[in-house]
């Protein structure tokens, strides 16, 4: 069923911008002051009888944001229908546009280069193909939450929409809640029974960011990479069943500090984590009634301190509605023994059965989900995806059996097409959530898609792991800035956050790296003696590779504070201080010989945020 669609007309006048909706707003318009950005309402009539300077059309208004020059409006200019939930159509945002509302006056402290950077960051954050909305239902809330109350944790554009909400209220047609995450709707027929299989992942709007730059819990108990995933069985009769799961970073004060090592430095502050842990888990119990925290990290070596801290804080959580399970995923499923995930499913069976799922028939709620499984690993990506997909499979079997679609002795595996659809949807979900946090597709999706681990899948995982290393050290700072700007973690100020601050030593090192790369490229395209594998060419390449490796070692030892791609808008609390040994010397190797007592880069001493 196709629901009514909505369009908006944006008209620019000398002092104001007006926004009109095609339906649902009577004669009310939004009016945005082009100088202050203040949003008010007005009725159509004489005030807008003059011809506008220009007009734009849009499918939705994500909201407004103030940059250096003044207010900008974020418009949804492209949409694609991707499925339905009940009678409501869900759209994917396929195109957006950031339009300056402010007039042509130049405020004091304005810098054109910084303004262009702000706009580019905002546009980059909006370019991800993972925004979804519906005109006729609040997609930010699960089916059960829509019956019992509201929650704006997954209202991803809430910061942008606040000026409009303050003017007209949250229920206005001008307020369009948008989620960031994943949506899939697949038509299914099993033994003559037709239904839509819907999977929705909603990423939280608090403490979002990139993999190494956003970890753990903040002072308000919000955790990184927090997301709710809802599996819906939507029958053509109108009956609906839903099962909800949650993922989120380990809710303690911890960080992995990028330092150009493959495994970053791990820092944990257990003593300062108690209140954050309690706040987070108490909020989850208030929201979901009962919580079982499933911890999938290793019980040994690098990850062991994290598991010990999680277990210690869980033991202090005296609520009977909180449960803790630690399953060492890598140990139990080592050597590709992926069938051993069933051990965890058996351990969770009694709790998960008691939690149940949400069910509505003939518009009447038949049952509610009484608890939630909260799954995490270090990143809340790869291991988490595998376990969540298995929990979803079990829940789907319960739902189809209780609806008499399949027999009590049958499973999803009894229907190859159903199993294949389920695997592919969950693998796509894994890739989408992983791209949002780490910048690459998920690992271990070969198991999610096929039910078994393959060597080709392991090779793909190796490639993605290398890409994650490169992104985490050299690209994610700017991506973190984009997210902070979009979600309001950073409010634009009259400052110069993008000013170049590299020391002369760091610039010399970067220049040396460029020279090395140029010489290696030259040796590739113009090999000495016209032979790639000739002794002279191999020696030439080896010499420059040696120089490159030496420079990289110096950078990693002394200049990660400058040459790791750190965010510039919201300072990372664990970023080391830049300590210059001798600003007049541009070759750090020489500088180390001249100043043997020179200090290396030291931690800033700042506390976690």
HELIX and SHEET records of a PDB file:
HELIX    1   1 UNK A   46  UNK A   48  5                                   3    
HELIX    2   2 UNK A  112  UNK A  126  1                                  15    
HELIX    3   3 UNK A  143  UNK A  148  1                                   6    
HELIX    4   4 UNK A  158  UNK A  168  1                                  11    
HELIX    5   5 UNK A  274  UNK A  288  1                                  15    
HELIX    6   6 UNK A  301  UNK A  303  5                                   3    
HELIX    7   7 UNK A  304  UNK A  316  1                                  13    
HELIX    8   8 UNK A  329  UNK A  332  1                                   4    
HELIX    9   9 UNK A  334  UNK A  336  5                                   3    
HELIX   10  10 UNK A  338  UNK A  340  5                                   3    
HELIX   11  11 UNK A  341  UNK A  355  1                                  15    
HELIX   12  12 UNK A  382  UNK A  402  1                                  21    
HELIX   13  13 UNK A  412  UNK A  414  5                                   3    
HELIX   14  14 UNK A  416  UNK A  438  1                                  23    
HELIX   15  15 UNK A  445  UNK A  450  1                                   6    
HELIX   16  16 UNK A  455  UNK A  474  1                                  20    
HELIX   17  17 UNK A  476  UNK A  487  1                                  12    
HELIX   18  18 UNK A  504  UNK A  525  1                                  22    
HELIX   19  19 UNK A  528  UNK A  530  5                                   3    
HELIX   20  20 UNK A  535  UNK A  558  1                                  24    
HELIX   21  21 UNK A  560  UNK A  563  1                                   4    
HELIX   22  22 UNK A  588  UNK A  594  1                                   7    
SHEET    1   A 5 UNK A  39  UNK A  43  0                                        
SHEET    2   A 5 UNK A  28  UNK A  33 -1                                        
SHEET    3   A 5 UNK A  16  UNK A  21 -1                                        
SHEET    4   A 5 UNK A   8  UNK A  12 -1                                        
SHEET    5   A 5 UNK A  54  UNK A  58 -1                                        
SHEET    1   B10 UNK A  60  UNK A  67  0                                        
SHEET    2   B10 UNK A  70  UNK A  85 -1                                        
SHEET    3   B10 UNK A  88  UNK A 100 -1                                        
SHEET    4   B10 UNK A 131  UNK A 133 -1                                        
SHEET    5   B10 UNK A 179  UNK A 190 -1                                        
SHEET    6   B10 UNK A 193  UNK A 203 -1                                        
SHEET    7   B10 UNK A 227  UNK A 235 -1                                        
SHEET    8   B10 UNK A 240  UNK A 247 -1                                        
SHEET    9   B10 UNK A 358  UNK A 361 -1                                        
SHEET   10   B10 UNK A 364  UNK A 367 -1                                        
SHEET    1   C11 UNK A  60  UNK A  67  0                                        
SHEET    2   C11 UNK A  70  UNK A  85 -1                                        
SHEET    3   C11 UNK A  88  UNK A 100 -1                                        
SHEET    4   C11 UNK A 131  UNK A 133 -1                                        
SHEET    5   C11 UNK A 179  UNK A 190 -1                                        
SHEET    6   C11 UNK A 193  UNK A 203 -1                                        
SHEET    7   C11 UNK A 227  UNK A 235 -1                                        
SHEET    8   C11 UNK A 240  UNK A 247 -1                                        
SHEET    9   C11 UNK A 372  UNK A 376  1                                        
SHEET   10   C11 UNK A 291  UNK A 295  1                                        
SHEET   11   C11 UNK A 322  UNK A 326  1                                        
SHEET    1   D 2 UNK A 254  UNK A 257  0                                        
SHEET    2   D 2 UNK A 265  UNK A 268 -1                                        
END                                                                             
